[in-house]
Every structure is written in C-alpha cells, then in structure tokens.
C-alpha cells in the first residue's frame, strides 16, 4: 500500500457501514462498501494504481551451527 494523502501522523477514526449493508450483501461487495463509506464519511478516495516499490526478497536461508 502506498500512501499518497500527504497527511502526516497517525489517526484514529471510525466509519459506519450499516447504511450501506443490506440483507443480501455478498462478500465480493464488501470492498466497494468500505470504499464508499471511507469516501463519504472521511473524504478519502481509495484508488487502485500500479507503482514501483522497494522490496527485499529472500531467495534462500539456512541455519548454521553456532558455537557456545
């Protein structure tokens, strides 16, 4: 996840998804429901985008004996 909000610090917030949920809500609908609630209640829009990130990949690891 890449944060492009420009907001600094940590925030504690709550969103209410009850108005968006019906008796027939499906599991695949949940991400859209959350995105809608976050945009309407917090003013933040979630966007899917491809970007380069730094990553460390461990190809192989072995345990070696340690002398006491």
PQR file with spaces between the fields and no chain letter, atoms N, CA, C, O and H, PARSE charges and radii, in Angstrom:
ATOM       1  N    UNK     1       0.846   -1.171    0.000 -0.4000 1.5000
ATOM       2  CA   UNK     1       0.000    0.000    0.000 -0.0000 2.0000
ATOM       3  C    UNK     1       0.891    1.233    0.000  0.5500 1.7000
ATOM       4  O    UNK     1       1.862    1.306    0.753 -0.5500 1.4000
ATOM       5  N    UNK     2       0.561    2.186   -0.834 -0.4000 1.5000
ATOM       6  CA   UNK     2       1.300    3.434   -0.934 -0.0000 2.0000
ATOM       7  C    UNK     2       0.378    4.560   -0.477  0.5500 1.7000
ATOM       8  O    UNK     2      -0.742    4.692   -0.971 -0.5500 1.4000
ATOM       9  H    UNK     2      -0.228    2.127   -1.446  0.4000 1.0000
ATOM      10  N    UNK     3       0.849    5.365    0.462 -0.4000 1.5000
ATOM      11  CA   UNK     3       0.062    6.474    0.995 -0.0000 2.0000
ATOM      12  C    UNK     3       0.389    7.746    0.217  0.5500 1.7000
ATOM      13  O    UNK     3       1.500    8.268    0.320 -0.5500 1.4000
ATOM      14  H    UNK     3       1.759    5.258    0.864  0.4000 1.0000
ATOM      15  N    UNK     4      -0.553    8.239   -0.546 -0.4000 1.5000
ATOM      16  CA   UNK     4      -0.373    9.470   -1.313 -0.0000 2.0000
ATOM      17  C    UNK     4      -1.247   10.603   -0.780  0.5500 1.7000
ATOM      18  O    UNK     4      -1.500   11.575   -1.492 -0.5500 1.4000
ATOM      19  H    UNK     4      -1.455    7.815   -0.630  0.4000 1.0000
ATOM      20  N    UNK     5      -1.707   10.487    0.463 -0.4000 1.5000
ATOM      21  CA   UNK     5      -2.605   11.501    1.017 -0.0000 2.0000
ATOM      22  C    UNK     5      -1.884   12.794    1.363  0.5500 1.7000
ATOM      23  O    UNK     5      -2.481   13.869    1.302 -0.5500 1.4000
ATOM      24  H    UNK     5      -1.501    9.698    1.042  0.4000 1.0000
ATOM      25  N    UNK     6      -0.614   12.705    1.724 -0.4000 1.5000
ATOM      26  CA   UNK     6       0.099   13.883    2.183 -0.0000 2.0000
ATOM      27  C    UNK     6      -0.188   14.204    3.645  0.5500 1.7000
ATOM      28  O    UNK     6       0.333   15.182    4.181 -0.5500 1.4000
ATOM      29  H    UNK     6      -0.129   11.832    1.774  0.4000 1.0000
ATOM      30  N    UNK     7      -1.013   13.384    4.292 -0.4000 1.5000
ATOM      31  CA   UNK     7      -1.332   13.601    5.702 -0.0000 2.0000
ATOM      32  C    UNK     7      -0.217   13.027    6.571  0.5500 1.7000
ATOM      33  O    UNK     7       0.279   11.932    6.304 -0.5500 1.4000
ATOM      34  H    UNK     7      -1.436   12.589    3.857  0.4000 1.0000
ATOM      35  N    UNK     8       0.170   13.748    7.588 -0.4000 1.5000
ATOM      36  CA   UNK     8       1.230   13.302    8.490 -0.0000 2.0000
ATOM      37  C    UNK     8       0.627   12.813    9.797  0.5500 1.7000
ATOM      38  O    UNK     8      -0.445   13.263   10.202 -0.5500 1.4000
ATOM      39  H    UNK     8      -0.233   14.638    7.805  0.4000 1.0000
ATOM      40  N    UNK     9       1.320   11.891   10.453 -0.4000 1.5000
ATOM      41  CA   UNK     9       0.892   11.409   11.755 -0.0000 2.0000
ATOM      42  C    UNK     9      -0.034   10.214   11.648  0.5500 1.7000
ATOM      43  O    UNK     9      -0.286    9.688   10.565 -0.5500 1.4000
ATOM      44  H    UNK     9       2.191   11.526   10.123  0.4000 1.0000
ATOM      45  N    UNK    10      -0.529    9.805   12.793 -0.4000 1.5000
ATOM      46  CA   UNK    10      -1.442    8.682   12.875 -0.0000 2.0000
ATOM      47  C    UNK    10      -2.821    9.187   13.273  0.5500 1.7000
ATOM      48  O    UNK    10      -2.950   10.149   14.029 -0.5500 1.4000
ATOM      49  H    UNK    10      -0.324   10.233   13.674  0.4000 1.0000
ATOM      50  N    UNK    11      -3.843    8.528   12.754 -0.4000 1.5000
ATOM      51  CA   UNK    11      -5.214    8.950   13.006 -0.0000 2.0000
ATOM      52  C    UNK    11      -6.032    7.774   13.513  0.5500 1.7000
ATOM      53  O    UNK    11      -5.823    6.635   13.095 -0.5500 1.4000
ATOM      54  H    UNK    11      -3.738    7.746   12.140  0.4000 1.0000
ATOM      55  N    UNK    12      -6.946    8.047   14.398 -0.4000 1.5000
ATOM      56  CA   UNK    12      -7.875    7.054   14.912 -0.0000 2.0000
ATOM      57  C    UNK    12      -9.264    7.503   14.460  0.5500 1.7000
ATOM      58  O    UNK    12      -9.706    8.602   14.795 -0.5500 1.4000
ATOM      59  H    UNK    12      -7.116    8.972   14.738  0.4000 1.0000
ATOM      60  N    UNK    13      -9.942    6.653   13.704 -0.4000 1.5000
ATOM      61  CA   UNK    13     -11.248    7.032   13.180 -0.0000 2.0000
ATOM      62  C    UNK    13     -12.168    5.822   13.174  0.5500 1.7000
ATOM      63  O    UNK    13     -11.727    4.681   13.308 -0.5500 1.4000
ATOM      64  H    UNK    13      -9.582    5.760   13.433  0.4000 1.0000
ATOM      65  N    UNK    14     -13.438    6.093   13.019 -0.4000 1.5000
ATOM      66  CA   UNK    14     -14.446    5.035   12.917 -0.0000 2.0000
ATOM      67  C    UNK    14     -15.357    5.378   11.745  0.5500 1.7000
ATOM      68  O    UNK    14     -15.669    6.544   11.500 -0.5500 1.4000
ATOM      69  H    UNK    14     -13.796    7.020   12.910  0.4000 1.0000
ATOM      70  N    UNK    15     -15.775    4.343   11.029 -0.4000 1.5000
ATOM      71  CA   UNK    15     -16.750    4.540    9.958 -0.0000 2.0000
ATOM      72  C    UNK    15     -17.946    3.642   10.240  0.5500 1.7000
ATOM      73  O    UNK    15     -17.810    2.581   10.850 -0.5500 1.4000
ATOM      74  H    UNK    15     -15.522    3.396   11.228  0.4000 1.0000
ATOM      75  N    UNK    16     -19.105    4.075    9.795 -0.4000 1.5000
ATOM      76  CA   UNK    16     -20.334    3.331    9.993 -0.0000 2.0000
ATOM      77  C    UNK    16     -20.755    2.745    8.650  0.5500 1.7000
ATOM      78  O    UNK    16     -21.120    3.489    7.740 -0.5500 1.4000
ATOM      79  H    UNK    16     -19.215    4.937    9.299  0.4000 1.0000
ATOM      80  N    UNK    17     -20.708    1.412    8.515 -0.4000 1.5000
ATOM      81  CA   UNK    17     -21.084    0.790    7.246 -0.0000 2.0000
ATOM      82  C    UNK    17     -22.539    0.312    7.244  0.5500 1.7000
ATOM      83  O    UNK    17     -23.027   -0.169    6.221 -0.5500 1.4000
ATOM      84  H    UNK    17     -20.411    0.808    9.255  0.4000 1.0000
ATOM      85  N    UNK    18     -23.227    0.437    8.364 -0.4000 1.5000
ATOM      86  CA   UNK    18     -24.606   -0.040    8.464 -0.0000 2.0000
ATOM      87  C    UNK    18     -25.523    0.528    7.371  0.5500 1.7000
ATOM      88  O    UNK    18     -26.337   -0.219    6.828 -0.5500 1.4000
ATOM      89  H    UNK    18     -22.831    0.827    9.195  0.4000 1.0000
ATOM      90  N    UNK    19     -25.420    1.822    7.030 -0.4000 1.5000
ATOM      91  CA   UNK    19     -26.318    2.343    5.991 -0.0000 2.0000
ATOM      92  C    UNK    19     -26.090    1.727    4.606  0.5500 1.7000
ATOM      93  O    UNK    19     -26.957    1.828    3.737 -0.5500 1.4000
ATOM      94  H    UNK    19     -24.758    2.428    7.472  0.4000 1.0000
ATOM      95  N    UNK    20     -24.947    1.099    4.396 -0.4000 1.5000
ATOM      96  CA   UNK    20     -24.590    0.560    3.092 -0.0000 2.0000
ATOM      97  C    UNK    20     -24.865   -0.944    2.973  0.5500 1.7000
ATOM      98  O    UNK    20     -24.799   -1.507    1.880 -0.5500 1.4000
ATOM      99  H    UNK    20     -24.243    1.017    5.102  0.4000 1.0000
ATOM     100  N    UNK    21     -25.169   -1.578    4.084 -0.4000 1.5000
ATOM     101  CA   UNK    21     -25.313   -3.036    4.112 -0.0000 2.0000
ATOM     102  C    UNK    21     -26.788   -3.420    4.046  0.5500 1.7000
ATOM     103  O    UNK    21     -27.631   -2.846    4.735 -0.5500 1.4000
ATOM     104  H    UNK    21     -25.223   -1.121    4.972  0.4000 1.0000
ATOM     105  N    UNK    22     -27.072   -4.404    3.201 -0.4000 1.5000
ATOM     106  CA   UNK    22     -28.428   -4.943    3.103 -0.0000 2.0000
ATOM     107  C    UNK    22     -28.401   -6.405    3.549  0.5500 1.7000
ATOM     108  O    UNK    22     -27.338   -6.950    3.847 -0.5500 1.4000
ATOM     109  H    UNK    22     -26.387   -4.870    2.641  0.4000 1.0000
ATOM     110  N    UNK    23     -29.563   -7.026    3.593 -0.4000 1.5000
ATOM     111  CA   UNK    23     -29.636   -8.436    3.982 -0.0000 2.0000
ATOM     112  C    UNK    23     -28.982   -9.348    2.948  0.5500 1.7000
ATOM     113  O    UNK    23     -28.603  -10.475    3.268 -0.5500 1.4000
ATOM     114  H    UNK    23     -30.426   -6.583    3.352  0.4000 1.0000
ATOM     115  N    UNK    24     -28.847   -8.875    1.724 -0.4000 1.5000
ATOM     116  CA   UNK    24     -28.318   -9.717    0.649 -0.0000 2.0000
ATOM     117  C    UNK    24     -26.904   -9.331    0.244  0.5500 1.7000
ATOM     118  O    UNK    24     -26.477   -9.660   -0.863 -0.5500 1.4000
ATOM     119  H    UNK    24     -29.154   -7.960    1.464  0.4000 1.0000
ATOM     120  N    UNK    25     -26.162   -8.639    1.111 -0.4000 1.5000
ATOM     121  CA   UNK    25     -24.802   -8.228    0.764 -0.0000 2.0000
ATOM     122  C    UNK    25     -23.916   -9.470    0.583  0.5500 1.7000
ATOM     123  O    UNK    25     -23.968  -10.408    1.377 -0.5500 1.4000
ATOM     124  H    UNK    25     -26.509   -8.372    2.010  0.4000 1.0000
ATOM     125  N    UNK    26     -23.110   -9.451   -0.472 -0.4000 1.5000
ATOM     126  CA   UNK    26     -22.217  -10.566   -0.772 -0.0000 2.0000
ATOM     127  C    UNK    26     -20.796  -10.186   -0.376  0.5500 1.7000
ATOM     128  O    UNK    26     -20.465   -9.005   -0.282 -0.5500 1.4000
ATOM     129  H    UNK    26     -23.067   -8.689   -1.117  0.4000 1.0000
ATOM     130  N    UNK    27     -19.969  -11.182   -0.147 -0.4000 1.5000
ATOM     131  CA   UNK    27     -18.588  -10.944    0.269 -0.0000 2.0000
ATOM     132  C    UNK    27     -17.841  -10.079   -0.740  0.5500 1.7000
ATOM     133  O    UNK    27     -17.039   -9.229   -0.352 -0.5500 1.4000
ATOM     134  H    UNK    27     -20.239  -12.142   -0.223  0.4000 1.0000
ATOM     135  N    UNK    28     -18.095  -10.286   -2.027 -0.4000 1.5000
ATOM     136  CA   UNK    28     -17.390   -9.507   -3.042 -0.0000 2.0000
ATOM     137  C    UNK    28     -17.828   -8.041   -3.076  0.5500 1.7000
ATOM     138  O    UNK    28     -17.168   -7.216   -3.707 -0.5500 1.4000
ATOM     139  H    UNK    28     -18.746  -10.977   -2.342  0.4000 1.0000
ATOM     140  N    UNK    29     -18.935   -7.710   -2.403 -0.4000 1.5000
ATOM     141  CA   UNK    29     -19.411   -6.325   -2.332 -0.0000 2.0000
ATOM     142  C    UNK    29     -18.721   -5.522   -1.233  0.5500 1.7000
ATOM     143  O    UNK    29     -18.776   -4.292   -1.244 -0.5500 1.4000
ATOM     144  H    UNK    29     -19.471   -8.380   -1.890  0.4000 1.0000
ATOM     145  N    UNK    30     -18.079   -6.194   -0.293 -0.4000 1.5000
ATOM     146  CA   UNK    30     -17.517   -5.524    0.889 -0.0000 2.0000
ATOM     147  C    UNK    30     -16.463   -4.476    0.535  0.5500 1.7000
ATOM     148  O    UNK    30     -16.533   -3.373    1.078 -0.5500 1.4000
ATOM     149  H    UNK    30     -18.035   -7.193   -0.285  0.4000 1.0000
ATOM     150  N    UNK    31     -15.483   -4.749   -0.346 -0.4000 1.5000
ATOM     151  CA   UNK    31     -14.506   -3.692   -0.662 -0.0000 2.0000
ATOM     152  C    UNK    31     -15.151   -2.419   -1.211  0.5500 1.7000
ATOM     153  O    UNK    31     -14.734   -1.315   -0.860 -0.5500 1.4000
ATOM     154  H    UNK    31     -15.426   -5.645   -0.787  0.4000 1.0000
ATOM     155  N    UNK    32     -16.151   -2.562   -2.058 -0.4000 1.5000
ATOM     156  CA   UNK    32     -16.849   -1.392   -2.586 -0.0000 2.0000
ATOM     157  C    UNK    32     -17.614   -0.642   -1.509  0.5500 1.7000
ATOM     158  O    UNK    32     -17.645    0.589   -1.505 -0.5500 1.4000
ATOM     159  H    UNK    32     -16.489   -3.458   -2.343  0.4000 1.0000
ATOM     160  N    UNK    33     -18.230   -1.380   -0.601 -0.4000 1.5000
ATOM     161  CA   UNK    33     -18.955   -0.760    0.513 -0.0000 2.0000
ATOM     162  C    UNK    33     -17.996    0.031    1.388  0.5500 1.7000
ATOM     163  O    UNK    33     -18.287    1.165    1.767 -0.5500 1.4000
ATOM     164  H    UNK    33     -18.205   -2.379   -0.604  0.4000 1.0000
ATOM     165  N    UNK    34     -16.843   -0.570    1.710 -0.4000 1.5000
ATOM     166  CA   UNK    34     -15.846    0.127    2.529 -0.0000 2.0000
ATOM     167  C    UNK    34     -15.314    1.367    1.825  0.5500 1.7000
ATOM     168  O    UNK    34     -15.176    2.420    2.447 -0.5500 1.4000
ATOM     169  H    UNK    34     -16.607   -1.491    1.402  0.4000 1.0000
ATOM     170  N    UNK    35     -15.016    1.253    0.545 -0.4000 1.5000
ATOM     171  CA   UNK    35     -14.506    2.398   -0.210 -0.0000 2.0000
ATOM     172  C    UNK    35     -15.525    3.537   -0.228  0.5500 1.7000
ATOM     173  O    UNK    35     -15.163    4.702   -0.066 -0.5500 1.4000
ATOM     174  H    UNK    35     -15.129    0.397    0.040  0.4000 1.0000
ATOM     175  N    UNK    36     -16.796    3.197   -0.425 -0.4000 1.5000
ATOM     176  CA   UNK    36     -17.843    4.218   -0.440 -0.0000 2.0000
ATOM     177  C    UNK    36     -17.973    4.889    0.927  0.5500 1.7000
ATOM     178  O    UNK    36     -18.090    6.112    1.005 -0.5500 1.4000
ATOM     179  H    UNK    36     -17.090    2.250   -0.557  0.4000 1.0000
ATOM     180  N    UNK    37     -17.953    4.106    1.999 -0.4000 1.5000
ATOM     181  CA   UNK    37     -18.072    4.663    3.346 -0.0000 2.0000
ATOM     182  C    UNK    37     -16.876    5.551    3.675  0.5500 1.7000
ATOM     183  O    UNK    37     -17.041    6.618    4.267 -0.5500 1.4000
ATOM     184  H    UNK    37     -17.858    3.112    1.936  0.4000 1.0000
ATOM     185  N    UNK    38     -15.686    5.123    3.299 -0.4000 1.5000
ATOM     186  CA   UNK    38     -14.478    5.917    3.574 -0.0000 2.0000
ATOM     187  C    UNK    38     -14.521    7.244    2.820  0.5500 1.7000
ATOM     188  O    UNK    38     -14.161    8.286    3.367 -0.5500 1.4000
ATOM     189  H    UNK    38     -15.552    4.257    2.818  0.4000 1.0000
ATOM     190  N    UNK    39     -14.962    7.203    1.563 -0.4000 1.5000
ATOM     191  CA   UNK    39     -15.029    8.444    0.787 -0.0000 2.0000
ATOM     192  C    UNK    39     -16.089    9.393    1.334  0.5500 1.7000
ATOM     193  O    UNK    39     -15.829   10.586    1.493 -0.5500 1.4000
ATOM     194  H    UNK    39     -15.255    6.357    1.118  0.4000 1.0000
ATOM     195  N    UNK    40     -17.273    8.879    1.621 -0.4000 1.5000
ATOM     196  CA   UNK    40     -18.367    9.740    2.080 -0.0000 2.0000
ATOM     197  C    UNK    40     -18.168   10.247    3.504  0.5500 1.7000
ATOM     198  O    UNK    40     -18.522   11.386    3.806 -0.5500 1.4000
ATOM     199  H    UNK    40     -17.485    7.910    1.492  0.4000 1.0000
ATOM     200  N    UNK    41     -17.605    9.414    4.387 -0.4000 1.5000
ATOM     201  CA   UNK    41     -17.510    9.794    5.795 -0.0000 2.0000
ATOM     202  C    UNK    41     -16.180   10.442    6.163  0.5500 1.7000
ATOM     203  O    UNK    41     -16.128   11.264    7.077 -0.5500 1.4000
ATOM     204  H    UNK    41     -17.318    8.488    4.141  0.4000 1.0000
ATOM     205  N    UNK    42     -15.100   10.082    5.460 -0.4000 1.5000
ATOM     206  CA   UNK    42     -13.783   10.623    5.796 -0.0000 2.0000
ATOM     207  C    UNK    42     -13.229   11.559    4.729  0.5500 1.7000
ATOM     208  O    UNK    42     -12.263   12.284    4.967 -0.5500 1.4000
ATOM     209  H    UNK    42     -15.142    9.414    4.717  0.4000 1.0000
ATOM     210  N    UNK    43     -13.849   11.536    3.554 -0.4000 1.5000
ATOM     211  CA   UNK    43     -13.366   12.385    2.477 -0.0000 2.0000
ATOM     212  C    UNK    43     -12.114   11.851    1.806  0.5500 1.7000
ATOM     213  O    UNK    43     -11.406   12.598    1.132 -0.5500 1.4000
ATOM     214  H    UNK    43     -14.634   10.947    3.361  0.4000 1.0000
ATOM     215  N    UNK    44     -11.833   10.568    1.982 -0.4000 1.5000
ATOM     216  CA   UNK    44     -10.664    9.946    1.351 -0.0000 2.0000
ATOM     217  C    UNK    44     -11.135    9.000    0.258  0.5500 1.7000
ATOM     218  O    UNK    44     -12.069    8.224    0.458 -0.5500 1.4000
ATOM     219  H    UNK    44     -12.409    9.961    2.530  0.4000 1.0000
ATOM     220  N    UNK    45     -10.492    9.067   -0.886 -0.4000 1.5000
ATOM     221  CA   UNK    45     -10.843    8.194   -2.001 -0.0000 2.0000
ATOM     222  C    UNK    45      -9.743    7.153   -2.178  0.5500 1.7000
ATOM     223  O    UNK    45      -8.565    7.496   -2.274 -0.5500 1.4000
ATOM     224  H    UNK    45      -9.733    9.698   -1.049  0.4000 1.0000
ATOM     225  N    UNK    46     -10.132    5.885   -2.222 -0.4000 1.5000
ATOM     226  CA   UNK    46      -9.185    4.801   -2.445 -0.0000 2.0000
ATOM     227  C    UNK    46      -9.070    4.577   -3.946  0.5500 1.7000
ATOM     228  O    UNK    46     -10.074    4.451   -4.647 -0.5500 1.4000
ATOM     229  H    UNK    46     -11.089    5.607   -2.144  0.4000 1.0000
ATOM     230  N    UNK    47      -7.833    4.529   -4.426 -0.4000 1.5000
ATOM     231  CA   UNK    47      -7.594    4.305   -5.848 -0.0000 2.0000
ATOM     232  C    UNK    47      -6.665    3.123   -6.019  0.5500 1.7000
ATOM     233  O    UNK    47      -5.717    2.944   -5.255 -0.5500 1.4000
ATOM     234  H    UNK    47      -7.018    4.631   -3.856  0.4000 1.0000
ATOM     235  N    UNK    48      -6.944    2.329   -7.019 -0.4000 1.5000
ATOM     236  CA   UNK    48      -6.065    1.232   -7.384 -0.0000 2.0000
ATOM     237  C    UNK    48      -5.122    1.747   -8.456  0.5500 1.7000
ATOM     238  O    UNK    48      -5.559    2.272   -9.480 -0.5500 1.4000
ATOM     239  H    UNK    48      -7.714    2.475   -7.640  0.4000 1.0000
ATOM     240  N    UNK    49      -3.816    1.593   -8.215 -0.4000 1.5000
ATOM     241  CA   UNK    49      -2.857    2.024   -9.223 -0.0000 2.0000
ATOM     242  C    UNK    49      -1.592    1.207   -9.074  0.5500 1.7000
ATOM     243  O    UNK    49      -1.254    0.747   -7.983 -0.5500 1.4000
ATOM     244  H    UNK    49      -3.461    1.167   -7.383  0.4000 1.0000
ATOM     245  N    UNK    50      -0.907    1.036  -10.170 -0.4000 1.5000
ATOM     246  CA   UNK    50       0.356    0.306  -10.165 -0.0000 2.0000
ATOM     247  C    UNK    50       1.497    1.296   -9.980  0.5500 1.7000
ATOM     248  O    UNK    50       1.536    2.349  -10.617 -0.5500 1.4000
ATOM     249  H    UNK    50      -1.181    1.409  -11.056  0.4000 1.0000
ATOM     250  N    UNK    51       2.430    0.937   -9.093 -0.4000 1.5000
ATOM     251  CA   UNK    51       3.587    1.785   -8.858 -0.0000 2.0000
ATOM     252  C    UNK    51       4.752    0.917   -8.405  0.5500 1.7000
ATOM     253  O    UNK    51       4.555   -0.197   -7.918 -0.5500 1.4000
ATOM     254  H    UNK    51       2.398    0.082   -8.576  0.4000 1.0000
ATOM     255  N    UNK    52       5.952    1.427   -8.568 -0.4000 1.5000
ATOM     256  CA   UNK    52       7.139    0.695   -8.135 -0.0000 2.0000
ATOM     257  C    UNK    52       7.348    0.909   -6.631  0.5500 1.7000
ATOM     258  O    UNK    52       7.183    2.017   -6.121 -0.5500 1.4000
ATOM     259  H    UNK    52       6.111    2.332   -8.964  0.4000 1.0000
ATOM     260  N    UNK    53       7.708   -0.157   -5.944 -0.4000 1.5000
ATOM     261  CA   UNK    53       8.025   -0.071   -4.526 -0.0000 2.0000
ATOM     262  C    UNK    53       9.322   -0.819   -4.271  0.5500 1.7000
ATOM     263  O    UNK    53       9.680   -1.725   -5.023 -0.5500 1.4000
ATOM     264  H    UNK    53       7.842   -1.057   -6.359  0.4000 1.0000
ATOM     265  N    UNK    54      10.031   -0.439   -3.205 -0.4000 1.5000
ATOM     266  CA   UNK    54      11.228   -1.163   -2.822 -0.0000 2.0000
ATOM     267  C    UNK    54      10.830   -2.448   -2.127  0.5500 1.7000
ATOM     268  O    UNK    54       9.878   -2.479   -1.348 -0.5500 1.4000
ATOM     269  H    UNK    54       9.740    0.298   -2.594  0.4000 1.0000
ATOM     270  N    UNK    55      11.580   -3.524   -2.421 -0.4000 1.5000
ATOM     271  CA   UNK    55      11.245   -4.813   -1.850 -0.0000 2.0000
ATOM     272  C    UNK    55      12.528   -5.594   -1.609  0.5500 1.7000
ATOM     273  O    UNK    55      13.460   -5.522   -2.410 -0.5500 1.4000
ATOM     274  H    UNK    55      12.354   -3.498   -3.054  0.4000 1.0000
ATOM     275  N    UNK    56      12.581   -6.330   -0.521 -0.4000 1.5000
ATOM     276  CA   UNK    56      13.670   -7.237   -0.225 -0.0000 2.0000
ATOM     277  C    UNK    56      13.134   -8.650   -0.360  0.5500 1.7000
ATOM     278  O    UNK    56      12.150   -9.007    0.288 -0.5500 1.4000
ATOM     279  H    UNK    56      11.824   -6.388    0.129  0.4000 1.0000
ATOM     280  N    UNK    57      13.771   -9.452   -1.190 -0.4000 1.5000
ATOM     281  CA   UNK    57      13.323  -10.821   -1.398 -0.0000 2.0000
ATOM     282  C    UNK    57      14.418  -11.770   -0.921  0.5500 1.7000
ATOM     283  O    UNK    57      15.564  -11.679   -1.362 -0.5500 1.4000
ATOM     284  H    UNK    57      14.571   -9.162   -1.716  0.4000 1.0000
ATOM     285  N    UNK    58      14.060  -12.672   -0.026 -0.4000 1.5000
ATOM     286  CA   UNK    58      14.980  -13.698    0.450 -0.0000 2.0000
ATOM     287  C    UNK    58      14.739  -14.937   -0.383  0.5500 1.7000
ATOM     288  O    UNK    58      13.654  -15.519   -0.354 -0.5500 1.4000
ATOM     289  H    UNK    58      13.129  -12.746    0.332  0.4000 1.0000
ATOM     290  N    UNK    59      15.762  -15.340   -1.128 -0.4000 1.5000
ATOM     291  CA   UNK    59      15.643  -16.485   -2.018 -0.0000 2.0000
ATOM     292  C    UNK    59      15.867  -17.787   -1.273  0.5500 1.7000
ATOM     293  O    UNK    59      15.243  -18.802   -1.581 -0.5500 1.4000
ATOM     294  H    UNK    59      16.643  -14.868   -1.151  0.4000 1.0000
ATOM     295  N    UNK    60      16.761  -17.758   -0.292 -0.4000 1.5000
ATOM     296  CA   UNK    60      17.113  -18.993    0.395 -0.0000 2.0000
ATOM     297  C    UNK    60      17.692  -18.639    1.762  0.5500 1.7000
ATOM     298  O    UNK    60      18.363  -17.616    1.906 -0.5500 1.4000
ATOM     299  H    UNK    60      17.268  -16.934   -0.041  0.4000 1.0000
ATOM     300  N    UNK    61      17.437  -19.474    2.759 -0.4000 1.5000
ATOM     301  CA   UNK    61      18.006  -19.286    4.096 -0.0000 2.0000
ATOM     302  C    UNK    61      18.307  -20.653    4.688  0.5500 1.7000
ATOM     303  O    UNK    61      17.558  -21.610    4.492 -0.5500 1.4000
ATOM     304  H    UNK    61      16.892  -20.304    2.642  0.4000 1.0000
ATOM     305  N    UNK    62      19.418  -20.727    5.416 -0.4000 1.5000
ATOM     306  CA   UNK    62      19.816  -21.966    6.090 -0.0000 2.0000
ATOM     307  C    UNK    62      20.253  -21.642    7.499  0.5500 1.7000
ATOM     308  O    UNK    62      20.774  -20.561    7.774 -0.5500 1.4000
ATOM     309  H    UNK    62      20.026  -19.950    5.575  0.4000 1.0000
ATOM     310  N    UNK    63      20.034  -22.598    8.390 -0.4000 1.5000
ATOM     311  CA   UNK    63      20.545  -22.445    9.752 -0.0000 2.0000
ATOM     312  C    UNK    63      21.976  -22.971    9.772  0.5500 1.7000
ATOM     313  O    UNK    63      22.272  -24.010    9.181 -0.5500 1.4000
ATOM     314  H    UNK    63      19.612  -23.476    8.167  0.4000 1.0000
ATOM     315  N    UNK    64      22.850  -22.255   10.448 -0.4000 1.5000
ATOM     316  CA   UNK    64      24.229  -22.717   10.599 -0.0000 2.0000
ATOM     317  C    UNK    64      24.480  -22.979   12.077  0.5500 1.7000
ATOM     318  O    UNK    64      23.924  -22.292   12.933 -0.5500 1.4000
ATOM     319  H    UNK    64      22.610  -21.411   10.928  0.4000 1.0000
ATOM     320  N    UNK    65      25.314  -23.967   12.380 -0.4000 1.5000
ATOM     321  CA   UNK    65      25.611  -24.278   13.796 -0.0000 2.0000
ATOM     322  C    UNK    65      26.315  -23.090   14.452  0.5500 1.7000
ATOM     323  O    UNK    65      27.168  -22.444   13.845 -0.5500 1.4000
ATOM     324  H    UNK    65      25.766  -24.525   11.684  0.4000 1.0000
ATOM     325  N    UNK    66      25.940  -22.817   15.702 -0.4000 1.5000
ATOM     326  CA   UNK    66      26.553  -21.736   16.479 -0.0000 2.0000
ATOM     327  C    UNK    66      27.314  -22.346   17.631  0.5500 1.7000
ATOM     328  O    UNK    66      26.778  -23.165   18.377 -0.5500 1.4000
ATOM     329  H    UNK    66      25.246  -23.342   16.195  0.4000 1.0000
ATOM     330  N    UNK    67      28.590  -21.940   17.780 -0.4000 1.5000
ATOM     331  CA   UNK    67      29.388  -22.435   18.897 -0.0000 2.0000
ATOM     332  C    UNK    67      29.085  -21.662   20.155  0.5500 1.7000
ATOM     333  O    UNK    67      28.855  -20.453   20.112 -0.5500 1.4000
ATOM     334  H    UNK    67      29.025  -21.274   17.174  0.4000 1.0000
ATOM     335  N    UNK    68      29.084  -22.363   21.291 -0.4000 1.5000
ATOM     336  CA   UNK    68      28.832  -21.701   22.580 -0.0000 2.0000
ATOM     337  C    UNK    68      30.070  -21.107   23.143  0.5500 1.7000
ATOM     338  O    UNK    68      30.035  -20.514   24.221 -0.5500 1.4000
ATOM     339  H    UNK    68      29.270  -23.345   21.326  0.4000 1.0000
